[in-house]
């Protein structure tokens, strides 16, 4: 299976093949800021699952919650954050689930940073929930 993640304006795209290694809902404050909503759903794929990266992008790097570097790739036209590199896991790439615009996308198996989960956001039934990061998409 091949999927395409793209920004809002369609100028920046990432094509991947296969299934993600994991899908994680993250409630950390940085994911809230990155997405502009109250959590981020993140699919983590093997780097070799990338089929193509098309269009112009810009980068933003920051230190993650576990002290490692994350480098986000976003569209310079519309600002959509599409994917990120995880320095501590160089063979993996994180992709914003919403960028696939696929309501049938695989359900998260884990929810992390529940300590900053908004009180009105329900836990997802059947998903492992952690107050801090446990094998999530961050460093």
Backbone as JSON, one array per atom type, in Angstrom:
{
  "sequence": "XXXXXXXXXXXXXXXXXXXXXXXXXXXXXXXXXXXXXXXXXXXXXXXXXXXXXXXXXXXXXXXXXXXXXXXXXXXXXXXXXXXXXXXXXXXXXXXXXXXXXXXXXXXXXXXXXXXXXXXXXXXXXXXXXXXXXXXXXXX",
  "N": [[0.84, -1.18, 0.0], [0.51, 2.22, -0.79], [0.77, 5.52, 0.39], [-0.08, 9.02, 0.43], [0.99, 11.87, 2.01], [0.18, 15.23, 2.48], [0.59, 18.82, 2.4], [-1.57, 21.63, 3.29], [-1.91, 23.3, 1.02], [-1.09, 21.66, -1.0], [1.38, 21.74, -2.23], [3.61, 20.51, -1.11], [4.63, 17.26, -0.58], [4.67, 13.91, 0.7], [5.36, 10.63, 0.0], [4.7, 7.4, 1.13], [5.27, 3.88, 1.61], [3.63, 0.9, 2.69], [2.83, -0.05, 6.12], [2.7, 1.96, 9.13], [5.17, 1.75, 11.76], [4.29, 2.38, 14.28], [1.5, 4.14, 15.7], [0.83, 7.04, 17.36], [-0.88, 8.96, 19.74], [-0.22, 12.11, 20.86], [-0.07, 14.24, 23.62], [1.61, 16.26, 24.37], [2.83, 19.57, 25.09], [4.3, 20.73, 23.02], [3.47, 19.31, 20.72], [0.86, 20.16, 20.73], [1.23, 22.85, 20.17], [2.5, 22.64, 17.66], [0.52, 21.48, 16.03], [-1.63, 23.15, 16.39], [-3.86, 22.39, 17.69], [-5.33, 20.32, 20.27], [-3.87, 17.99, 20.58], [-1.53, 15.73, 18.97], [-1.59, 13.42, 16.31], [0.51, 10.91, 15.42], [2.29, 9.14, 13.0], [4.71, 6.68, 12.75], [7.12, 5.73, 10.55], [9.34, 3.35, 8.94], [12.35, 4.7, 7.69], [13.08, 3.82, 5.18], [10.65, 3.39, 4.0], [9.85, 5.6, 2.71], [8.84, 6.75, -0.36], [8.87, 8.97, -2.04], [9.67, 12.46, -1.8], [8.23, 15.43, -2.44], [8.27, 18.73, -3.7], [8.86, 21.99, -2.27], [10.36, 22.66, 0.91], [10.75, 23.78, 4.31], [12.77, 23.8, 7.29], [12.53, 23.19, 10.81], [14.13, 22.89, 13.82], [14.26, 21.37, 17.05], [14.86, 20.63, 20.51], [13.78, 17.66, 21.91], [11.51, 16.2, 24.37], [12.94, 14.16, 25.63], [15.49, 14.99, 25.34], [16.74, 14.7, 22.85], [17.24, 15.64, 19.37], [14.75, 16.91, 17.17], [13.73, 17.33, 13.85], [11.65, 19.18, 12.01], [9.78, 19.22, 9.0], [8.27, 21.46, 6.9], [5.75, 23.11, 4.9], [6.65, 25.97, 3.05], [4.81, 27.67, 1.94], [2.12, 27.29, 2.93], [2.54, 26.55, 5.54], [2.05, 24.08, 6.74], [2.97, 21.39, 8.81], [4.59, 18.51, 7.94], [6.3, 16.17, 8.1], [8.86, 14.64, 10.22], [12.23, 14.29, 11.33], [13.84, 12.06, 13.52], [16.35, 12.29, 15.62], [17.44, 10.45, 17.49], [16.46, 8.1, 16.53], [17.38, 7.37, 13.76], [16.64, 5.74, 11.63], [13.97, 5.99, 11.35], [10.98, 7.87, 10.54], [8.77, 10.45, 11.41], [5.36, 11.11, 10.73], [2.73, 13.38, 10.26], [-0.42, 12.28, 11.02], [-2.84, 13.45, 10.21], [-2.1, 14.67, 7.82], [-2.37, 12.79, 5.9], [-5.04, 12.77, 5.39], [-7.02, 10.76, 5.69], [-9.68, 9.21, 6.84], [-9.88, 6.53, 7.5], [-7.47, 5.75, 8.5], [-5.04, 3.87, 10.35], [-5.73, 3.21, 13.76], [-4.45, 4.86, 16.71], [-2.11, 3.2, 18.88], [-1.12, 3.9, 21.23], [-1.12, 6.42, 23.75], [0.44, 9.32, 24.71], [2.06, 11.56, 27.09], [-0.05, 12.22, 28.78], [-0.26, 13.75, 31.02], [-0.47, 16.37, 30.24], [-2.78, 16.33, 28.82], [-5.79, 17.69, 27.67], [-8.47, 18.17, 29.88], [-11.02, 17.62, 28.94], [-10.72, 16.01, 26.77], [-11.32, 12.8, 25.74], [-9.97, 9.59, 26.71], [-8.76, 7.28, 24.32], [-10.48, 4.41, 23.59], [-9.16, 1.25, 24.38], [-6.49, 1.88, 23.99], [-3.1, 2.1, 25.0], [-2.28, 4.16, 27.68], [-0.22, 6.78, 28.79], [1.17, 8.88, 31.28], [3.51, 10.25, 30.91], [6.08, 10.33, 28.36], [6.27, 7.34, 26.63], [7.92, 5.48, 24.64], [7.13, 7.03, 22.49], [6.58, 9.34, 19.72], [8.57, 11.16, 20.09], [11.71, 12.51, 21.25]],
  "CA": [[0.0, 0.0, 0.0], [1.22, 3.49, -0.84], [-0.03, 6.65, 0.88], [0.49, 10.34, 0.22], [0.72, 12.92, 2.98], [0.46, 16.52, 1.84], [0.26, 20.05, 3.11], [-2.88, 22.2, 2.97], [-1.98, 23.85, -0.34], [-0.76, 20.6, -1.94], [2.68, 21.95, -2.87], [4.63, 19.7, -0.44], [4.07, 15.92, -0.42], [5.52, 12.79, 1.11], [4.73, 9.34, -0.29], [5.27, 6.27, 1.87], [4.68, 2.57, 1.31], [3.52, 0.03, 3.85], [2.16, 0.38, 7.34], [3.6, 2.57, 10.11], [5.61, 0.91, 12.89], [3.42, 2.72, 15.39], [0.73, 5.37, 15.62], [0.78, 7.53, 18.73], [-1.51, 10.24, 20.04], [0.64, 12.81, 21.8], [-0.7, 15.39, 24.25], [2.63, 17.18, 24.88], [2.57, 20.96, 24.74], [4.91, 21.03, 21.73], [2.56, 18.81, 19.67], [-0.29, 21.06, 20.72], [1.64, 24.07, 19.45], [2.8, 22.3, 16.26], [-0.7, 21.2, 15.28], [-2.64, 24.17, 16.61], [-5.0, 21.75, 18.32], [-5.01, 19.88, 21.63], [-2.99, 16.82, 20.55], [-1.04, 15.37, 17.64], [-1.55, 12.0, 15.98], [1.79, 10.76, 14.74], [2.6, 7.83, 12.45], [6.15, 6.51, 12.63], [7.44, 4.78, 9.48], [10.76, 3.14, 8.65], [12.81, 5.7, 6.7], [13.11, 3.23, 3.84], [9.28, 3.35, 3.47], [9.64, 6.82, 1.91], [8.91, 6.55, -1.8], [9.25, 10.25, -2.64], [9.37, 13.74, -1.16], [8.05, 16.34, -3.56], [7.97, 20.12, -3.36], [9.76, 22.78, -1.44], [10.07, 22.64, 2.35], [11.64, 24.45, 5.25], [13.0, 22.99, 8.48], [12.59, 23.75, 12.15], [14.67, 21.89, 14.75], [14.15, 21.65, 18.48], [15.21, 19.54, 21.4], [12.58, 16.99, 22.38], [11.31, 16.0, 25.79], [13.98, 13.26, 26.14], [16.81, 15.59, 25.13], [17.24, 14.53, 21.49], [16.82, 16.63, 18.37], [13.71, 16.64, 16.18], [13.77, 18.3, 12.76], [10.35, 19.19, 11.35], [9.77, 19.7, 7.62], [6.98, 22.08, 6.69], [5.56, 23.84, 3.65], [6.9, 27.4, 3.21], [3.67, 28.44, 1.41], [0.94, 27.25, 3.81], [2.99, 26.33, 6.91], [1.71, 22.75, 7.26], [4.03, 20.49, 9.26], [4.29, 17.26, 7.27], [7.04, 15.05, 8.66], [10.01, 15.03, 11.02], [13.34, 13.36, 11.56], [14.05, 11.79, 14.94], [17.8, 12.05, 15.68], [17.73, 9.24, 18.26], [15.98, 6.96, 15.75], [17.6, 7.84, 12.39], [16.02, 4.85, 10.64], [12.53, 6.23, 11.39], [10.49, 9.21, 10.22], [7.42, 10.69, 11.91], [4.49, 11.79, 9.77], [1.46, 13.83, 10.83], [-1.5, 11.43, 10.51], [-3.81, 14.3, 9.52], [-1.62, 15.03, 6.49], [-2.85, 11.76, 4.96], [-6.47, 13.06, 5.14], [-7.63, 9.45, 5.51], [-10.43, 8.85, 8.04], [-9.71, 5.11, 7.78], [-6.08, 5.48, 8.91], [-4.86, 3.01, 11.52], [-5.97, 3.81, 15.08], [-3.28, 4.87, 17.59], [-2.0, 2.11, 19.85], [-0.57, 4.46, 22.46], [-1.36, 7.84, 24.01], [1.53, 9.75, 25.58], [2.0, 12.88, 27.71], [-1.39, 12.42, 29.34], [-0.19, 14.75, 32.07], [-0.9, 17.65, 29.66], [-4.0, 16.1, 28.03], [-6.9, 18.55, 28.09], [-9.37, 17.37, 30.71], [-12.24, 17.27, 28.21], [-10.39, 15.08, 25.69], [-11.43, 11.45, 26.3], [-8.99, 8.58, 26.34], [-9.22, 6.42, 23.23], [-10.72, 3.07, 24.1], [-8.25, 0.19, 23.95], [-5.16, 2.43, 23.72], [-2.24, 2.26, 26.17], [-2.17, 5.57, 28.02], [0.9, 7.11, 29.67], [1.22, 10.28, 31.7], [4.72, 10.81, 30.3], [6.43, 9.7, 27.08], [6.68, 5.94, 26.65], [8.13, 4.98, 23.28], [6.32, 7.84, 21.6], [7.25, 9.86, 18.53], [9.5, 12.21, 20.48], [12.97, 12.12, 21.87]],
  "C": [[0.89, 1.24, 0.0], [0.26, 4.6, -0.43], [0.7, 7.95, 0.59], [0.02, 11.27, 1.33], [1.03, 14.23, 2.28], [0.03, 17.68, 2.71], [-1.1, 20.56, 2.66], [-2.98, 22.7, 1.53], [-1.6, 22.82, -1.41], [0.61, 20.72, -2.59], [3.79, 21.06, -2.31], [4.0, 18.35, -0.11], [5.14, 14.92, 0.0], [4.75, 11.52, 0.79], [5.47, 8.25, 0.46], [4.57, 4.98, 1.44], [4.62, 1.76, 2.61], [2.8, 0.67, 5.01], [3.16, 1.04, 8.3], [3.99, 1.55, 11.18], [4.72, 1.13, 14.1], [2.67, 4.01, 15.07], [0.47, 5.8, 17.05], [0.03, 8.85, 18.78], [-0.67, 10.9, 21.12], [-0.05, 14.08, 22.29], [0.33, 16.4, 24.76], [2.33, 18.6, 24.37], [3.17, 21.33, 23.38], [4.06, 20.5, 20.57], [1.32, 19.69, 19.59], [0.05, 22.33, 19.94], [1.86, 23.78, 17.96], [1.53, 22.12, 15.44], [-1.73, 22.31, 15.37], [-3.93, 23.61, 17.17], [-4.53, 21.16, 19.64], [-4.2, 18.59, 21.71], [-2.5, 16.61, 19.13], [-1.13, 13.87, 17.48], [-0.38, 11.81, 15.03], [2.0, 9.32, 14.29], [4.11, 7.76, 12.27], [6.42, 5.38, 11.64], [8.93, 4.52, 9.43], [11.17, 4.15, 7.57], [12.79, 5.11, 5.28], [11.71, 3.03, 3.26], [8.98, 4.6, 2.63], [9.86, 6.5, 0.44], [9.4, 7.82, -2.47], [8.88, 11.39, -1.71], [9.35, 14.75, -2.28], [7.7, 17.73, -3.06], [8.99, 20.72, -2.43], [9.36, 22.67, 0.03], [11.08, 23.49, 3.09], [11.76, 23.55, 6.47], [12.97, 23.82, 9.74], [13.06, 22.63, 13.07], [14.48, 22.35, 16.17], [14.61, 20.43, 19.25], [13.91, 18.97, 21.97], [12.58, 16.78, 23.89], [12.36, 15.07, 26.41], [15.39, 13.76, 25.83], [17.38, 15.45, 23.74], [16.66, 15.56, 20.54], [15.74, 16.06, 17.46], [13.82, 17.72, 15.11], [12.47, 18.15, 11.97], [10.49, 19.8, 9.96], [8.37, 20.21, 7.33], [6.95, 22.87, 5.39], [5.79, 25.33, 3.86], [5.73, 28.26, 2.7], [2.51, 28.47, 2.41], [1.29, 26.96, 5.27], [2.69, 24.96, 7.49], [2.95, 21.94, 7.6], [3.7, 19.1, 8.74], [4.99, 16.06, 7.91], [8.23, 15.56, 9.45], [10.99, 13.89, 11.15], [13.56, 13.26, 13.07], [15.52, 11.39, 15.11], [18.14, 10.76, 16.42], [17.3, 7.96, 17.54], [16.13, 7.3, 14.27], [16.99, 6.96, 11.31], [14.51, 5.03, 10.58], [12.22, 7.66, 10.99], [9.07, 9.31, 10.77], [6.63, 11.46, 10.88], [3.19, 12.16, 10.48], [0.32, 13.02, 10.2], [-2.51, 12.26, 9.72], [-3.39, 14.68, 8.11], [-2.01, 13.98, 5.45], [-4.31, 12.0, 4.58], [-7.22, 11.77, 4.83], [-8.35, 9.05, 6.79], [-10.31, 7.37, 8.42], [-8.32, 4.74, 8.24], [-6.06, 4.66, 10.2], [-5.0, 3.79, 12.83], [-4.66, 3.83, 15.9], [-3.3, 3.67, 18.55], [-1.54, 2.64, 21.21], [-0.91, 5.95, 22.52], [-0.31, 8.26, 25.03], [1.34, 11.19, 26.03], [0.59, 13.22, 28.18], [-1.41, 13.46, 30.44], [-0.62, 16.13, 31.55], [-2.09, 17.46, 28.71], [-5.09, 17.02, 28.56], [-7.95, 17.69, 28.77], [-10.62, 16.92, 29.97], [-11.99, 16.34, 27.02], [-10.44, 13.66, 26.26], [-10.25, 10.57, 25.88], [-9.58, 7.74, 25.21], [-9.34, 5.0, 23.78], [-9.73, 2.07, 23.5], [-6.83, 0.64, 23.65], [-4.37, 2.53, 25.02], [-2.06, 3.74, 26.44], [-1.07, 5.79, 29.05], [0.85, 8.58, 30.03], [2.43, 10.98, 31.11], [4.95, 10.07, 28.98], [6.87, 8.27, 27.31], [6.74, 5.44, 25.22], [7.26, 5.73, 22.28], [7.13, 8.37, 20.43], [8.31, 10.9, 18.84], [10.79, 11.63, 21.04], [13.03, 12.65, 23.28]]
}
